[in-house]
Amino acid sequence: MFEDPDPVVMSAQRLCETLERIGDALVTLDAETLLDTEATLEQLLAALASGHAVRDRAALESLVRRAADALLRCRRLGASFSAIAGTRLRLCAGVETYGRDGEFVEAAPSGSAVKVSA
Amino acid sequence: MSDLFTLLNRATRALDAQRFGLDVAGQNIANVNTPGYVRRSLILQDVAPPDQQSAGGGVDAVAVVASRAPLVEARLRFEQPAASREQAKAESLSVVEAGLGDPGSSIDAELAQFYNTYGALAQNPTSGPARQQVVLAGQSLSRAFNDMSARFDEAQRTADADIRSTVTQVNALAAQLADVNRQISDTESSNTQGLIDQQTAIIQEIGKLANVGYITRNDGSVDLSIGNGRALVIGQNAYALQLSSSSGTGFATITATGGTPTDVTHEITGGRVAGLVDVRDTLLPSYRNQLDQLAYSVSTDVNTLTTSGYDLNGNAGLAFFTPPAAVSGAARLLTVNPAVAANNALVVASATTTSGNNDIARAVQSLQDTAMTGTTTRPVDGWGSLVYSVGTDAAAAKQSQTAHEEVTVQLQNLRDQVSGVSLDEEAAMLMKFQRAYEANARFFQIASDTLDTLLSLAGHS
């Protein structure tokens, strides 16, 4: 007789795969894949937080370590991208990055403003 | 109104402009594998109408521009030296790791065999064959330590030879850069794009070998510095790094010659040179020290016991191993005492002058399960600790190399995606990607907390 797979282990497995996909998308700069993973990530974290009992602890431990590595990779690649993207966006927007008093100034969103009146 | 001649002239000009566009595209395709080549784009401009009755004068090709992304290039110049440094470490350490042998068939096995032969001697303290087995196992253990020490020596010499060869490459590239700088200074500004491509490729290559600082001059030439701001290339002059052999070890030291000659061997923190210097001067000496400490402790503990006992003839016991003068060099010099090796009756098994006593043989056998003097580890654990150090360092270098390489690929992708598009397109692409990343980044902290909770559930409940 086959036992049902451990739901927590299955969720952890999917979390690993999702985080690894996010990492790959951060390397290839694939925005579509990144956007697709947002909902999956949300569902998985909700599932993992629901407090099921863990049956296969050894498998879970190994998956959690794999997920932590994948998460670290996402953060590293995200930080690398943001360092370039932030500066490039400010340059594209043509906005001063430092104000008259020397304070850092965030770039304002580009695009034309539309005034709507009822 | 345009006359027929004007119309034909306009059509010819348009055809010329489009043909020029095809030339540029052909040039891009032809150079797809050229190191440092940056994609060219043709800038077209409409020709103003000669009068109000005319729609316009057609189109002209006004410039060919190279799609450079200086910010991304600068980040790449930062990442590449780090990736190369870790790569050099990972390559060197993988060789060292392989040389340690498999668990259970290296020095750990020799240690077990040596102590067990004393166990066999304890069963029959007067047995000539058992005494000879002890001598043979001691010699085998000594050779294993000698060989391992020689392997570390060889790994250091290999790293040193690699450093010398890499520095020679740095010098050749620096000389090339100085020459390209000269050509850029001598060339009309409109014809320098190819030279700037070469300049970029050379700087990238140097960055893989050693991290350098760079400053672009107004005329387009680039100055490079190495270490703590020592001149490597200033305009059209290259200042070659000098290699000399240090008096103690004979290993190469690297001297920057721009300005006051300065030893920059340990000032270089990135690129292949830095990785190799780290392996040669920090990691391998640390492993050798662990090996020496192990050889010293094993031999000293055995000698302490054998010199407190008696040989087969009831004479005061000799040291089994030639006593090491110091920890340093203990593994390289470890040998069985030549007198004992020549006459197995001098092997000590007895704690008394009575030849049938086996107290010392049993005490030596039990050393394998006892912490070595001055340590908290058993001999086999001392070896395990060394193997673990090498394995951990090799894995960390490999992991770090992969991480830096991934960021490098990301930056190259970023450069390729943004170069040649308009600022608006670039901004749209970056914002879309950044929004997508930030959407996920919101969940990263929750993911991290969840993983911590799961890890504690898996590991401790």
Chai-1 contact restraints between the chains, C-beta under 6 A:
chainA,res_idxA,chainB,res_idxB,connection_type,confidence,min_distance_angstrom,max_distance_angstrom,comment,restraint_id
A,I22,B,N440,contact,1.0,0.0,6.0,A-B,restraint_1
A,V27,B,E406,contact,1.0,0.0,6.0,A-B,restraint_2
A,V27,B,V409,contact,1.0,0.0,6.0,A-B,restraint_3
A,V27,B,Q410,contact,1.0,0.0,6.0,A-B,restraint_4
A,L29,B,N413,contact,1.0,0.0,6.0,A-B,restraint_5
A,L29,B,F433,contact,1.0,0.0,6.0,A-B,restraint_6
A,A31,B,K432,contact,1.0,0.0,6.0,A-B,restraint_7
A,A31,B,F433,contact,1.0,0.0,6.0,A-B,restraint_8
A,A31,B,A436,contact,1.0,0.0,6.0,A-B,restraint_9
A,L34,B,A436,contact,1.0,0.0,6.0,A-B,restraint_10
A,L35,B,A436,contact,1.0,0.0,6.0,A-B,restraint_11
A,E38,B,A439,contact,1.0,0.0,6.0,A-B,restraint_12
A,E38,B,N440,contact,1.0,0.0,6.0,A-B,restraint_13
A,L41,B,F443,contact,1.0,0.0,6.0,A-B,restraint_14
A,L45,B,I446,contact,1.0,0.0,6.0,A-B,restraint_15
A,L45,B,T450,contact,1.0,0.0,6.0,A-B,restraint_16
A,L48,B,T450,contact,1.0,0.0,6.0,A-B,restraint_17
A,V54,B,L457,contact,1.0,0.0,6.0,A-B,restraint_18
A,R57,B,A458,contact,1.0,0.0,6.0,A-B,restraint_19
A,L60,B,A458,contact,1.0,0.0,6.0,A-B,restraint_20
A,E61,B,A458,contact,1.0,0.0,6.0,A-B,restraint_21
A,E61,B,G459,contact,1.0,0.0,6.0,A-B,restraint_22
A,V64,B,L451,contact,1.0,0.0,6.0,A-B,restraint_23
A,V64,B,L454,contact,1.0,0.0,6.0,A-B,restraint_24
A,V64,B,L455,contact,1.0,0.0,6.0,A-B,restraint_25
A,A67,B,L451,contact,1.0,0.0,6.0,A-B,restraint_26
A,A68,B,L451,contact,1.0,0.0,6.0,A-B,restraint_27
A,L71,B,A447,contact,1.0,0.0,6.0,A-B,restraint_28
A,L77,B,Q410,contact,1.0,0.0,6.0,A-B,restraint_29
A,G78,B,Y437,contact,1.0,0.0,6.0,A-B,restraint_30
A,G78,B,A441,contact,1.0,0.0,6.0,A-B,restraint_31
A,S80,B,V407,contact,1.0,0.0,6.0,A-B,restraint_32
A,I84,B,R75,contact,1.0,0.0,6.0,A-B,restraint_33
A,A85,B,L430,contact,1.0,0.0,6.0,A-B,restraint_34
A,A85,B,Q434,contact,1.0,0.0,6.0,A-B,restraint_35
A,T87,B,L71,contact,1.0,0.0,6.0,A-B,restraint_36
A,R88,B,L430,contact,1.0,0.0,6.0,A-B,restraint_37
A,L89,B,A427,contact,1.0,0.0,6.0,A-B,restraint_38
A,L89,B,L430,contact,1.0,0.0,6.0,A-B,restraint_39
A,C92,B,L423,contact,1.0,0.0,6.0,A-B,restraint_40
A,C92,B,E426,contact,1.0,0.0,6.0,A-B,restraint_41
A,C92,B,A427,contact,1.0,0.0,6.0,A-B,restraint_42
